[in-house]
Amino acid sequence: MTYAYVQDVAAGWEAYERVAAALGEETPDGLIVHAAGPTGGGFRIVEVWESEASWERFREERLRPAVRAVAGDAPAQEPVFESLAVKHVIRA
């Protein structure tokens, strides 16, 4: 089952760029599309994955370590994800 989410992050675009650089260029297994951009209150991420399990694996194995590498052990606000009930996906 396809899994998608929208996340609004209350941090500057520079924070996104640092985490993206720490992740590197390798496309995660199971990622269909990732879109991100600055907003008035920080930045927004929209992602579509082949499955929720693919997303969770990426989050645990790559994303969390990258965030820790950039932010250290400083306490951070737990991210809030809004799941999206995917009814239609067009792949290029």
N, C-alpha and C positions, 0 to 999 in steps of 0.2 A: 504494500500500500504506500503510495507516494505521501511524503510528509513535507510540510512547508511551515514556515513561521516568519513573523515580523518582529523585529526587536528595535526598540528605541533606546539609545544609550546616551546618558547625560554626561558626555565627555567630549572634548574637542576632537576635531578631525585628525589632528596630529596623533592622538592616542590610537585611533584606528590604524593610521599609517604605520605606527611602530609595531603594533601586533601583526599586521599584514606582512611586514618585512620579516618578523620573527618566524612566521609560518612558512615563508619561502614560496616558490613558484609552483610546486607540485600540486596538481589538482587532487583533492581528496576523493577516495573511492566512494561512489554513490552520490556525489554532488551533481545535480542537474544544472542549477543556476544559482549564482550569488550576485546580488546587486547591493551596493552600499553608497551612501552619499550624505553630505552634511545637511543638517536641519537647523532651525532656529534654536533648538535646545540641545544640540549635540550631533548625533548621527543616527541614521536608520539603516538596518540590514534586513534584506528580504532574501530568504533562501528556499530552494526546493531541492529535496533529497529523494532518492529512490525509495528510502524507507526511514522510519524513525530510528531503527537500529543503526543505520549508516551514520546518521547525524550524531547519535550518542557515542559511537565509536570514535568519530572524529573529535568530538568535544573532549572526551577523556584522554585520548592518545596524543592529540596535537594542539587543540585550542587552549585547554587549561595550562599545559606546560608553557606555551608561548606567552600567555597572559602573565603567568608567574615570572617568566624571564624578563618581561618588560616592567611589570609593576612591583616585583618583589613580593614580600610577604605582608605588605600593607593591607589592612582590612579594606575590603571593597564591598560595595553594594551588590547584593546578589542580583544578577541580571533577570529581567522579566521577559519571558517569551510569550507571545500570543500565537498559539497554533492557528493554522489556517486549514479549514476543511477543503482540501483540493478536489475540485470537481472537473477541472479542465486544465491540461498542460499541453502546450505546443512546443515541440522540440525542433531545433533548427536542423 
